[in-house]
Amino acid sequence: MKGTIKRIMYDRNFGFIQVEGEEKDIFFHRSGTTVEFGDLREGDTVEFDLEDTDRGQQAINLKTA
């Protein structure tokens, strides 16, 4: 999937991705990125896979597009 990073909380090691046409934002954690977490910026276009968790869907294998 592709999306745009909407918000990053560097101090808490997570963020949210906005996907066009989707109502909810997708959560991602630092551990699910394939790039250096500190290099990600709000507004970056990213590609990722989705994983179902007990708390909903989460982005994994996140990389910049």
HUNORJO-V22715 format. One record per backbone hydrogen bond with DSSP energy under -1.0 kcal/mol. CO is the residue of the C=O (numbers start at 1). NH is the residue of the N-H. If there is no record, write none. Layout:
co=CO nh=NH
co=CO nh=NH
This chain:
co=1 nh=48
co=3 nh=46
co=4 nh=18
co=5 nh=43
co=7 nh=16
co=9 nh=12
co=9 nh=14
co=13 nh=30
co=14 nh=9
co=15 nh=28
co=16 nh=6
co=16 nh=7
co=17 nh=26
co=18 nh=4
co=19 nh=22
co=26 nh=17
co=27 nh=59
co=28 nh=15
co=29 nh=32
co=30 nh=33
co=32 nh=62
co=36 nh=39
co=37 nh=40
co=41 nh=44
co=44 nh=5
co=45 nh=65
co=46 nh=3
co=47 nh=63
co=49 nh=60
co=51 nh=58
co=53 nh=56
co=56 nh=53
co=58 nh=51
co=60 nh=49
co=62 nh=34
co=63 nh=47
